[in-house]
Amino acid sequence: MPAIKPISDLRNYPSVLKEIAPGSPVFLTKNGRGRFVLMDMDEYEQSKAAASLLAELAKGETAAKERGTMTFDELKAALNV
């Protein structure tokens, strides 16, 4: 079950920070609506890296659709290998 807390709970931030663990972020609400997420730093870095990888893969997919693809043999021939 996700930890959802009002942002006012940050007044007692040590208790909020104790609830943060990999795979268990704490969601903070402001005026009853989701606003912020507190998460483990390693998990944040992994999430950021995954998003970057997905963006690069999307660029590659777009390029393949626009310019076409090569077989492995065509690539070797183009590289003179």
Phi and psi in degrees as a GROMACS rama.xvg file:
@    title "Ramachandran Plot"
@    xaxis  label "Phi"
@    yaxis  label "Psi"
@TYPE xy
-69.6045  147.631  PRO-2
-86.4463  117.216  ALA-3
-122.079  123.286  ILE-4
-134.768  150.466  LYS-5
-71.078  148.311  PRO-6
-59.9702  -25.4  ILE-7
-62.2727  -21.1137  SER-8
-65.7525  -14.6165  ASP-9
-68.6368  -11.8294  LEU-10
-58.5922  -32.5144  ARG-11
-110.691  59.9958  ASN-12
-60.7744  -30.2906  TYR-13
-58.3617  -36.4257  PRO-14
-70.6616  -33.7335  SER-15
-69.9608  -43.4465  VAL-16
-63.6847  -29.9504  LEU-17
-64.4035  -24.2649  LYS-18
-83.6436  -12.6782  GLU-19
-82.2192  129.609  ILE-20
-152.315  161.447  ALA-21
-54.6725  128.938  PRO-22
82.6078  -1.66035  GLY-23
-134.645  72.7858  SER-24
-71.7476  164.047  PRO-25
-110.087  124.787  VAL-26
-95.1036  130.497  PHE-27
-108.91  137.258  LEU-28
-108.479  150.768  THR-29
-131.304  124.41  LYS-30
55.3577  37.2801  ASN-31
79.749  4.4518  GLY-32
-120.615  145.67  ARG-33
-58.2355  134.234  GLY-34
-136.33  -42.1999  ARG-35
-136.213  160.994  PHE-36
-132.401  131.922  VAL-37
-105.851  126.376  LEU-38
-141.572  162.984  MET-39
-60.1389  138.805  ASP-40
-62.1969  -43.0807  MET-41
-62.0304  -41.0037  ASP-42
-64.5946  -38.224  GLU-43
-62.7367  -46.3032  TYR-44
-61.6031  -41.7323  GLU-45
-63.9976  -40.9558  GLN-46
-64.4817  -42.2879  SER-47
-65.3263  -42.1072  LYS-48
-64.6917  -40.4927  ALA-49
-64.3608  -41.3543  ALA-50
-64.3789  -39.5716  ALA-51
-64.9226  -43.1096  SER-52
-62.0532  -44.8387  LEU-53
-62.3656  -37.1345  LEU-54
-65.3842  -41.6222  ALA-55
-66.8052  -39.0249  GLU-56
-63.8762  -38.3187  LEU-57
-64.6957  -39.3652  ALA-58
-61.948  -42.595  LYS-59
-63.7655  -41.2086  GLY-60
-64.1044  -42.1085  GLU-61
-63.0561  -44.3979  THR-62
-62.1021  -40.6219  ALA-63
-64.0926  -38.5143  ALA-64
-68.5463  -38.5676  LYS-65
-77.5459  -41.122  GLU-66
-107.183  -7.26834  ARG-67
86.264  179.401  GLY-68
-124.754  171.489  THR-69
-124.775  149.461  MET-70
-78.6653  168.378  THR-71
-61.7385  -41.1421  PHE-72
-64.5515  -38.6412  ASP-73
-64.9798  -37.966  GLU-74
-65.306  -45.3115  LEU-75
-59.6498  -41.9043  LYS-76
-65.3306  -40.5081  ALA-77
-67.1096  -30.7411  ALA-78
-92.0593  -0.679968  LEU-79
55.7668  46.0533  ASN-80
